[in-house]
Amino acid sequence: MEPVVIRTERLVLTMPTLADAESSTRLLQEPVMGTMLATLPWPYTLADAQTYLGEVAPAGWESGEGLSWAIRERDDGPQLGNIAWRPSRGDVGFWMGAPSRGRGYMSEALRAVVSWVFTTSPEVDRIGWEAVAGNVASARVARAAGFRYTGVRPVEVEFRDGTRPMGWHGVRLRADDGSPHPGWPL
Ligand SMILES: CC(C)(COP(=O)(O)OP(=O)(O)OC[C@H]1O[C@@H](n2cnc3c(N)ncnc32)[C@H](O)[C@@H]1OP(=O)(O)O)[C@@H](O)C(=O)NCCC(=O)NCCS
């Protein structure tokens, strides 16, 4: 499918491109990214970014199996973070570079992506989320976007070393109105 642009009050979400390679490499080399993002190659290199941006992200849009957006403050601005909806897995994944955290950007981006998915995909009734248990920042983003906490168990997406650490799991249902639910371990 054709890449889609999503606009929010403060952000514009567009397909990441090779022009984002150097800045996203710098942001993704932060150690917490390796700890929290299961399939991110580690240590992360410019070549990894070029493969993702030049091959994986465009192929995901082409097949419709993995839709990823760079998060920017304006159309020609640098990539601050990334968010992906993976219809094949039925879940979302995201990261925000350290300099742009704590402004509510990821919560805003996630709400917009959830709304876009439910609006454009009538067959989708639920969107999954998971994080390594203890990833409070990610869980707060999911809670703020109206996800329900569904429990702690090993993550479904295997880490790059073949392990499945304990994870927190959540789901956003189409029928939900997007307001926060109780029950999160936060
Ligand atoms: C998780 C992450 C995407 C949050 O991005 P962000 O843009 O800072 O998120 P927001 O500003 O929308 O903040 C959302 C909530 O998290 C809280 N938060 C942000 N950073 C936090 C931290 N380090 N510890 C605890 N809470 C934190 C905010 O206070 C806010 O809480 P509230 O909604 O209850 O007020 C970012 O920290 C990140 O990329 N971390 C590393 C990669 C990662 O963990 N990705 C998710 C994998 S599942």
The ligand as an SDF file (V2000), in Angstrom:
LIG
                    3D

 48 50  0  0  0  0  0  0  0  0999 V2000
    8.6160    4.5670   26.0420 C   0  0  0  0  0  0  0  0  0  0  0  0
    8.9010    5.8320   25.2760 C   0  0  0  0  0  0  0  0  0  0  0  0
    8.5680    5.6120   23.8150 C   0  0  0  0  0  0  0  0  0  0  0  0
    8.0520    6.9840   25.8360 C   0  0  0  0  0  0  0  0  0  0  0  0
    8.1560    8.0920   24.9510 O   0  0  0  0  0  0  0  0  0  0  0  0
    7.7550    9.5670   25.4260 P   0  0  0  0  0  0  0  0  0  0  0  0
    7.5130   10.3880   24.2050 O   0  0  0  0  0  0  0  0  0  0  0  0
    8.7110   10.0560   26.4280 O   0  0  0  0  0  0  0  0  0  0  0  0
    6.3680    9.3030   26.1410 O   0  0  0  0  0  0  0  0  0  0  0  0
    5.3660   10.4160   26.6680 P   0  0  0  0  0  0  0  0  0  0  0  0
    6.0650   11.7290   26.8010 O   0  0  0  0  0  0  0  0  0  0  0  0
    4.1420   10.3200   25.8230 O   0  0  0  0  0  0  0  0  0  0  0  0
    5.1120    9.9420   28.1540 O   0  0  0  0  0  0  0  0  0  0  0  0
    4.1240    9.0100   28.4490 C   0  0  0  0  0  0  0  0  0  0  0  0
    4.1330    8.7290   29.9180 C   0  0  0  0  0  0  0  0  0  0  0  0
    5.3630    8.0820   30.3350 O   0  0  0  0  0  0  0  0  0  0  0  0
    5.9220    8.7860   31.4340 C   0  0  0  0  0  0  0  0  0  0  0  0
    7.3660    8.6240   31.3250 N   0  0  0  0  0  0  0  0  0  0  0  0
    8.1570    9.0840   30.3610 C   0  0  0  0  0  0  0  0  0  0  0  0
    9.4250    8.6810   30.5910 N   0  0  0  0  0  0  0  0  0  0  0  0
    9.4060    7.9600   31.7340 C   0  0  0  0  0  0  0  0  0  0  0  0
   10.4030    7.2610   32.4770 C   0  0  0  0  0  0  0  0  0  0  0  0
   11.6840    7.2100   32.0750 N   0  0  0  0  0  0  0  0  0  0  0  0
   10.0120    6.6070   33.5890 N   0  0  0  0  0  0  0  0  0  0  0  0
    8.7280    6.6320   33.9690 C   0  0  0  0  0  0  0  0  0  0  0  0
    7.7460    7.2480   33.3040 N   0  0  0  0  0  0  0  0  0  0  0  0
    8.0920    7.9070   32.1930 C   0  0  0  0  0  0  0  0  0  0  0  0
    5.4020   10.1840   31.2900 C   0  0  0  0  0  0  0  0  0  0  0  0
    5.4200   10.8590   32.5180 O   0  0  0  0  0  0  0  0  0  0  0  0
    3.9990    9.9360   30.8050 C   0  0  0  0  0  0  0  0  0  0  0  0
    3.1870    9.4940   31.8820 O   0  0  0  0  0  0  0  0  0  0  0  0
    1.6850    9.9890   32.0850 P   0  0  0  0  0  0  0  0  0  0  0  0
    0.9830    9.7490   30.7520 O   0  0  0  0  0  0  0  0  0  0  0  0
    1.1760    9.1120   33.1580 O   0  0  0  0  0  0  0  0  0  0  0  0
    1.8140   11.4340   32.4090 O   0  0  0  0  0  0  0  0  0  0  0  0
   10.4210    6.2330   25.4190 C   0  0  0  0  0  0  0  0  0  0  0  0
   10.7220    6.3710   26.7810 O   0  0  0  0  0  0  0  0  0  0  0  0
   11.3670    5.2360   24.7830 C   0  0  0  0  0  0  0  0  0  0  0  0
   11.5590    5.2380   23.5790 O   0  0  0  0  0  0  0  0  0  0  0  0
   12.0040    4.3550   25.5830 N   0  0  0  0  0  0  0  0  0  0  0  0
   12.9900    3.4150   25.0680 C   0  0  0  0  0  0  0  0  0  0  0  0
   12.4270    2.4400   24.0520 C   0  0  0  0  0  0  0  0  0  0  0  0
   11.1800    1.7530   24.5590 C   0  0  0  0  0  0  0  0  0  0  0  0
   11.0770    1.3810   25.7110 O   0  0  0  0  0  0  0  0  0  0  0  0
   10.2060    1.5650   23.6520 N   0  0  0  0  0  0  0  0  0  0  0  0
    8.9820    0.8660   23.9840 C   0  0  0  0  0  0  0  0  0  0  0  0
    9.1970   -0.5930   23.8380 C   0  0  0  0  0  0  0  0  0  0  0  0
    7.7180   -1.4960   24.3050 S   0  0  0  0  0  0  0  0  0  0  0  0
  1  2  1  0
  2  3  1  0
  2  4  1  0
  2 36  1  0
  4  5  1  0
  5  6  1  0
  6  7  2  0
  6  8  1  0
  6  9  1  0
  9 10  1  0
 10 11  2  0
 10 12  1  0
 10 13  1  0
 13 14  1  0
 14 15  1  0
 15 16  1  0
 15 30  1  0
 16 17  1  0
 17 18  1  0
 17 28  1  0
 18 19  1  0
 18 27  1  0
 19 20  2  0
 20 21  1  0
 21 22  1  0
 21 27  2  0
 22 23  1  0
 22 24  2  0
 24 25  1  0
 25 26  2  0
 26 27  1  0
 28 29  1  0
 28 30  1  0
 30 31  1  0
 31 32  1  0
 32 33  2  0
 32 34  1  0
 32 35  1  0
 36 37  1  0
 36 38  1  0
 38 39  2  0
 38 40  1  0
 40 41  1  0
 41 42  1  0
 42 43  1  0
 43 44  2  0
 43 45  1  0
 45 46  1  0
 46 47  1  0
 47 48  1  0
M  END
$$$$
